[in-house]
Amino acid sequence: MKTTTPCLFSPVLLTLAFFISFSQLSGQPLCNAEFTYHHSTHNADSVSFLPVHTNYLHYYWSFGDGSHSTNVDPWHYYTSPGTYYVCLTVTDSNANGTCTDTWCDTITIGPHTGPLCNAEFTYHHSTHNADSLSFVPVHTNYLHYSWSFGDGSHSTNVDPWHYYTSPGTYYVCLTVTDSNATGTCTDTWCDSVTIVAPHIPLCNAEFTYHHSAHNADSISFIPVHTNYLHYSWSFGDGSNSTNHDPWHYYTSPGTYYVCLTVTDSNATGTCTDTWCDSVTIVPPHAPLCNAEFHYYHLTPNPDSLHFYPVVATALHYSWSFGDGTGSTDLYPWHNFAPGSYYVCLTVTDSNATGTCTNTWCDSIIIGPHAGPLCNAEFTYHHSTHNADSVGFLPVHTNYLHYYWSFGDGSHSTNVDPWHYYAPGSYYVCL
C-alpha cells in the first residue's frame, strides 16, 4: 500500500511570502486624516482644528453643522450648543499613486451664560498685488479688535489691509473684546495665510482724480503708487502725458476713458500694468468767476492797504472795505482806522455762454489796539498735488485756543489744519 506524505510549507517559503505581501502593501502611499482640536480659552464655542499630518495636498473639513472648510488648520465657531460629528478628509498623490483618508470625531458644545464673542474673519488678496491682503471680521460690532499678522506687525483697525514683504505662510490671529450689561467677552480666531513669490515684480497702475475747485474741466490725476520708473497717461481725448501726476484740461463736455500704464524693473525682472477709469465733464451753466484777492500794507503807513485780485480779467469789480466804504477800481488802495474789518470783493463777467458772479472775503486787522492784543489773521495754500486740499496757517501760533470755521459746515480746533473742499466758494473764519 502506497503511503501519502502530507505536504508541509517550508519556514523559509513562509517568511518569503510574508515579506513579498508586506512589500507590496507598503509600496502604496498612505494617508492619515487623524486630527486634534481645542476650544478657545475665552470662548468655548470657538474651536481650533489641527491635523496630525500637515503635508498633504488637499484638506476638506465638515464641521457637522452644515459648514465646511478647505484650510489646513481652521478655526470654527458653533452658534448653538450641541454635539457635532466633525470629519476631515485628506488627499495626496506622488509617483506611487494617490491616497485618501477620512477621520471623524464628536465635539460637544455646552450652553453658556453671559455675552458671546466670535473673532472669526475672512480675507482676500488684492487684485493687483497678491502680497496685499484685506482682512474682514465676520462680526463688525465689537468694541475692540486686535490683529496679529504673523510677521511681527499688528493693527487695531476693524477691517485692515496688510502688505507682506516676503513670501511664506503666516499665522494670522484676531482677538475681539466686547461688553454689555450682562458682562464682558473676548475671543481669538486664527487662520493661516500663504503668500506666494511672484515670478516677476508686480505693478499697480490704479489712480484717483479730482476736478479743479475753480474750473470743473481741469482734472488732477494722481497715481496710487508713486515709485515706478515710467508713467504713461492717455486722457481719452487724443492727448497724453508722461508726467507723474498731471493736470489735464478738457475742451469739450463728455465722458472720457482715461488710462494709466506704469512700468518698473529691478533685479528680479520687469512689470507693467494698465488701469483705466471714466471721467465725465459736465458743461457749465455759466462761465466761472473767481473773486479771490490778496493785499499788502504800505511800508510808511500800515493803515493803508493795497488790494489786488488774483484774476484780473473780469468786467466788473466791486470792493466792500468793511468800514462802510467801497470801490470799483481793479487795484484799489484804502486807508483804515485801527480795528478789524471784513473786506469783500464781488466780480462779475459775461461772455457768449452766459454771466457769472462770485464773492470772496477776508478779515484784516489795523492796529494799534487798547488792552491785550489778539490777531487771528491767517494765510492758506493749496496742496501741490490736490488743489481742493487747503492748508491753513495762523500768522500767530502762540494763542491758547484756535477755532476754525471752514464755511462748509465743518470746524477744527487745530492750530494749523488741512481741509478738503468740494468745488465752490467758502467764507473761512478763525
Disulfide bonds with the S-S distance in Angstrom:
Cys31-Cys99 1.79
Cys87-Cys104 1.95
Cys117-Cys185 1.83
Cys173-Cys190 1.96
Cys203-Cys271 1.85
Cys259-Cys276 1.99
Cys289-Cys356 1.79
Cys344-Cys361 1.98
